[in-house]
């Protein structure tokens, strides 16, 4: 176990312009979500630990270990049950990323798997613009053009084929049964359905599943049955990848695109490929941090933020001291500026990963951050150049510049194997389209491309030229499944949904746990902040920070907004031979294991 930490926020500080004052000694935390119990969200075990946002998913993954399966069997079960249990978050029509630390591989880095959605072959960079070059409202969010080529089934079945041990029909049985028998709509799902009522009622096949016999949206406590999805899952259980990308399911997918004038073809499905990438890695205070590489921006900017703050002794001040909050927020601003300027699918554009993750570049950025003043304007004069620290001399600079309902799960065993995966449809229920006869919700991941340089996506992230739509390109993402090792052995594994807030929530949890010696549960429940450069606003979770901290941040020139965050960290720590699992109590979830 981590040592019990002192809940202190140094009362007498007079450093770097910080005035001394009676800072509160209590660390502010969020409260557990209504209807949730702490015992379901934290569990210490020895052999197996599973943390997911789904009650049925955690139980299904745990059952695979009891049947003699391995961590990949458990990951398969969790993925497909989540596709049934959380249709607002993930599904067969979506995609994601995964990191797998396999002790048998005898490698010093985890297997890094990209099964992100791809743009259809017929897609092009002006597809969301009108004749005047203006973005067509919601075209990238709702309907058939918002849908990319799905990768979830390809990614998970390929991993199972190479690393699983139980038959596919065994690992998918729980998902099939849950879809066929149904379950009661829980509060988070009810909320998502209410938010997407218009789009649900717009498509007959969608309303068939998510509306009652009167045509009304399902409410909390209603039974959700997905018989068509169960049929699709049975086909995949028999045929694997071919059961989705070929045969009657593929015919239905392409047929719906044709009916609605969409772009996806049989060729898109046939050509979909899972990518194995090098992870982003960094040494941080003696730990090796591994996270997802482009087309995810998450790993690059988690490492960048950690590097920027690496030499600041923020533990001295405390996790909720104004200086800590200010420097964390400023590092986030720098990272999101770089995200807009430099990030995209590295198969299509050069991304200066080495430069962005170098300590020298981070030191340069840190030098440009004022100690006791918010960064002026929108950091329009930001001019740090990662290319001079990069392996390639490419000085291109873009001239101007993801939903709470993604999902994440983390699984670990006592041998040291770890699997972390973040999967998504993008927004609530993706595009809103259910392919008739299949139960498959199509994603709306095309919104994660830049519709044009300078335009915002669903999460307010500013798009740059390197992330414009191209045929078969994968859109930029913030998803950040992350594993921390020390001397080659796992210390912490985590991830979360929440769009652009993913990377800031992950990095805060890492710093809370490693730097501030906070127990894992408290490291996760501590109030979070978020800054994404544009808009130039420092978001604070539910206003739960010490009053003096808030006042000082205002005096420094920060514009503050208080709101709920969509982060739902799913984490497992390795502590003294035990597995310490925590599922973020801000929402639905369950830690299971033995």
JOURMO-V368266 format. One line per field, one symbol per residue. ss: DSSP state (2 for helix, 1 for strand, 0 for the rest). A space follows every 50 residues. Layout:
ss=???
This chain:
ss=00000000000000000000000000001000000002222111100111 11002222222222220000222222222222222000000000111111 10222000001111100100000000001000001000000002220010 02222222222220000222202222222220110022222222202222 22022222221000001000001100222222222222200222202222 22222222200000022222200011100111110011111000010222 22222222200002220000022222222222222222222200000000 00222200222222222000000000000000000222200000000000 00000111111110000111111100000000011000011000222201 00000100000100222100000000100001111100111111100000 22222222222222000002222221001100000001111000002222 22222000011110000001111110011111100000011110
